[in-house]
Structure formats: C-alpha cells, structure tokens
Amino acid sequence: MSRTTNPLTILILASCIYKLTNDESYILLAIEVIQKISDKYQLIDALYYLKDFNSSITDKTIQQFIDSNDYLISYNAKRLLNIL
C-alpha cells in the first residue's frame, strides 16, 4: 500500500484485505488514515468502509463523528451506529 497516498484508497484496501485475512493490524491502519481525510464526502465514504470492520474499536472511531458540526457527517455517523 505504499504506492498510494490517498487516505480513502488506503482505507478501502485495508477493508478488503481485512475481510480476506482478519488481520487486526488493518483496523489500526484504517483508524490512522481516517484521521487524514479532510474532504467531507470522502470522510462519509470512509465511515462506511470503517463500519465494514465490524469492530468495537472502529465503532468508537465512528462515534467521534456523531457531534460533528457538519450535518451530513453527523447524520451518517449516527446512521451507521443505529442511533437514529
């Protein structure tokens, strides 16, 4: 994954590899790269990929976005965590 620097691409690849291997190091990688995403629409996409890990660790990361000032980010984070 060293050939790409796009955080969303890295997150997508980490999600796919995790589904194949269940290697938990990809969860940590996903949490690390989501912090680097600044575009709101990419961040919303990233939240959905993060949920694919089905982990309490990723759910805690998604929970950080519930109180976002941006309505769409907050709404989607709540939707992913079934808070709505």
SERO-4910 file (N, C-alpha, C, O; in steps of 0.05 Angstrom, whole numbers):
BEGIN
 pado doro    nc1    nc2    nc3   cac1   cac2   cac3    cc1    cc2    cc3    oc1    oc2    oc3
  Met    A     16    -24      0      0      0      0     17     25      0      6     47      3
  Ser    A     42     22     -3     60     46     -3     59     61    -29     71     83    -30
  Arg    A     46     51    -49     46     65    -74     25     87    -76     26    105    -93
  Thr    A      5     86    -58    -15    107    -58    -13    124    -33     -6    114    -11
  Thr    A    -20    149    -35    -20    166    -12    -48    176     -5    -52    190     14
  Asn    A    -68    168    -22    -95    177    -17   -106    161      7   -109    136      5
  Pro    A   -113    174     29   -123    160     53   -148    143     48   -150    121     59
  Leu    A   -166    152     31   -190    137     26   -183    111     11   -194     90     17
  Thr    A   -165    112     -8   -157     89    -22   -144     69     -4   -148     45     -5
  Ile    A   -127     79     14   -114     61     34   -135     48     52   -133     24     58
  Leu    A   -155     63     60   -176     52     77   -192     31     62   -198     10     74
  Ile    A   -198     35     37   -213     16     21   -197    -10     19   -208    -32     22
  Leu    A   -171     -7     13   -154    -31     10   -152    -46     37   -152    -70     38
  Ala    A   -149    -31     58   -147    -43     85   -172    -58     91   -171    -80    103
  Ser    A   -195    -47     85   -221    -60     90   -222    -87     74   -231   -107     85
  Cys    A   -215    -86     49   -216   -110     32   -197   -132     42   -204   -155     44
  Ile    A   -172   -124     49   -153   -143     58   -162   -155     85   -158   -178     90
  Tyr    A   -173   -138    102   -183   -148    128   -204   -169    125   -205   -189    139
  Lys    A   -222   -164    105   -243   -184    101   -232   -211     92   -244   -232     98
  Leu    A   -209   -211     79   -197   -236     70   -180   -249     92   -179   -273     93
  Thr    A   -167   -233    108   -147   -244    127   -154   -242    156   -143   -257    173
  Asn    A   -173   -224    163   -179   -218    191   -155   -210    208   -154   -214    232
  Asp    A   -136   -197    194   -112   -187    208   -119   -160    220   -125   -141    206
  Glu    A   -119   -159    247   -128   -136    261   -110   -111    258   -117    -89    265
  Ser    A    -86   -115    247    -69    -92    242    -81    -73    222    -75    -49    221
  Tyr    A    -99    -84    205   -112    -67    185   -134    -49    198   -140    -28    187
  Ile    A   -144    -57    220   -162    -40    235   -148    -15    245   -157      7    242
  Leu    A   -124    -19    256   -108      3    265   -100     22    242   -100     46    245
  Leu    A    -93     10    220    -86     26    196   -110     42    187   -107     66    181
  Ala    A   -133     30    187   -157     45    179   -163     68    197   -170     90    188
  Ile    A   -160     64    223   -165     86    242   -145    108    239   -151    131    242
  Glu    A   -121    100    233    -99    120    229   -105    137    204   -102    162    205
  Val    A   -112    125    182   -116    140    157   -141    156    156   -143    177    143
  Ile    A   -162    148    171   -187    163    170   -183    191    182   -196    210    175
  Gln    A   -164    193    200   -157    219    212   -145    239    192   -144    263    197
  Lys    A   -135    228    170   -122    245    150   -141    255    128   -133    270    110
  Ile    A   -165    246    129   -185    253    108   -198    280    115   -210    282    136
  Ser    A   -195    299     97   -206    325    103   -231    332     86   -247    349     94
  Asp    A   -234    319     63   -257    324     46   -282    310     59   -281    286     65
  Lys    A   -303    325     62   -326    315     77   -339    291     63   -349    273     76
  Tyr    A   -340    291     37   -353    269     22   -336    244     23   -347    222     25
  Gln    A   -310    247     22   -292    224     25   -294    214     53   -293    189     58
  Leu    A   -297    231     73   -299    223    101   -325    207    105   -324    187    119
  Ile    A   -346    215     93   -371    200     95   -368    172     83   -376    152     95
  Asp    A   -356    170     60   -350    144     48   -332    128     66   -337    104     70
  Ala    A   -312    140     78   -293    127     95   -307    115    120   -300     93    129
  Leu    A   -327    129    131   -341    119    154   -355     93    147   -356     75    164
  Tyr    A   -366     91    123   -380     66    115   -360     43    112   -365     21    120
  Tyr    A   -336     49    101   -316     28    100   -306     21    127   -300     -3    133
  Leu    A   -304     40    145   -295     34    172   -315     16    186   -307     -2    202
  Lys    A   -340     19    181   -361      2    193   -358    -27    184   -366    -45    198
  Asp    A   -348    -31    160   -344    -58    149   -326    -75    167   -327   -100    164
  Phe    A   -310    -63    184   -292    -79    201   -308    -93    223   -297   -111    236
  Asn    A   -332    -84    229   -349    -96    250   -333    -99    276   -332   -121    287
  Ser    A   -322    -77    285   -305    -78    309   -314    -56    329   -322    -35    320
  Ser    A   -311    -62    354   -318    -41    374   -298    -17    372   -305      5    378
  Ile    A   -274    -23    363   -254     -2    360   -262     17    338   -260     41    342
  Thr    A   -271      6    316   -279     24    294   -305     38    301   -309     61    292
  Asp    A   -323     25    316   -347     38    324   -341     63    342   -355     83    340
  Lys    A   -321     60    359   -313     83    376   -302    106    359   -307    129    365
  Thr    A   -289     99    338   -278    120    320   -301    133    305   -302    158    303
  Ile    A   -321    118    296   -344    130    283   -359    147    302   -370    168    295
  Gln    A   -361    139    327   -375    154    348   -364    182    351   -378    201    359
  Gln    A   -338    186    346   -326    212    348   -338    232    328   -336    256    332
  Phe    A   -351    222    307   -362    240    287   -391    246    291   -403    261    276
  Ile    A   -403    235    312   -432    240    318   -437    269    323   -458    280    315
  Asp    A   -420    282    337   -424    311    344   -410    330    325   -405    353    332
  Ser    A   -405    321    301   -392    338    281   -410    362    275   -435    360    275
  Asn    A   -398    385    270   -413    409    262   -426    406    235   -445    420    228
  Asp    A   -415    388    219   -426    383    192   -450    363    194   -446    341    204
  Tyr    A   -473    371    186   -497    355    189   -494    328    175   -501    307    187
  Leu    A   -484    327    151   -482    302    136   -463    282    149   -469    258    150
  Ile    A   -441    292    160   -422    274    173   -435    263    199   -434    239    204
  Ser    A   -448    281    214   -461    273    239   -483    253    233   -486    232    246
  Tyr    A   -500    259    214   -522    242    206   -513    214    199   -524    194    208
  Asn    A   -493    212    182   -483    186    172   -470    171    195   -473    146    196
  Ala    A   -455    184    212   -443    170    235   -465    158    253   -463    135    262
  Lys    A   -486    174    258   -509    164    274   -523    141    260   -530    121    273
  Arg    A   -526    143    235   -539    122    219   -524     96    221   -535     74    224
  Leu    A   -497     98    218   -481     74    220   -482     60    247   -479     36    248
  Leu    A   -485     76    267   -486     65    294   -515     60    304   -519     54    328
  Asn    A   -534     62    286   -562     57    292   -572     75    315   -587     66    332
  Ile    A   -564    100    315   -573    119    336   -598    134    327   -613    145    343
  Leu    A   -603    135    301   -627    150    291   -652    134    296   -674    144    288
***
